[in-house]
């Protein structure tokens, strides 16, 4: 599925508009890096470009599907990954594992595209997991029950 610019912009606006109040005890972590830490090279364009392992707590009642996104906060929300169709019974993705459905990322490829900033200062990458009230694909802004995020950095 390739998102139109308008659909991607609408989705990104919805993602960024989620307030801290919307984030509950639904928690996203990665065994590969801590929140605020550095993303290992293995999960970037300078390494194997695998998606990192992710773990999360139980989503809220009423969750029918999960979706994930990764954006570069320092590159105007450049989309590194958008996937959906994960069962709410799942609690993790292994390194290199992906959701059943994936959009075309900002590199023009389907699936995960790891951090690949230009040389210079650190870029901040926001990994977001969304609990959805319906098994839908993008734009799913109006179906988000809650979201959880972890942000990490990478520089070249």
RABEL-V78191 format. One record per run of one state. SS is the DSSP state (h for helix, s for strand, l for the rest). FROM is the first residue (numbers start at 1). TO is the last residue. If there is no record, write none. Layout:
SS_FROM_TO / SS_FROM_TO
This chain:
l_1_4 / h_5_17 / l_18_19 / h_20_22 / l_23_27 / s_28_30 / l_31_32 / s_33_33 / l_34_37 / s_38_38 / l_39_40 / h_41_43 / s_44_44 / l_45_53 / s_54_56 / l_57_64 / s_65_72 / l_73_77 / s_78_86 / l_87_91 / s_92_93 / l_94_100 / s_101_102 / l_103_103 / s_104_104 / l_105_109 / s_110_110 / l_111_114 / s_115_115 / l_116_122 / s_123_132 / l_133_140 / h_141_143 / s_144_154 / l_155_156
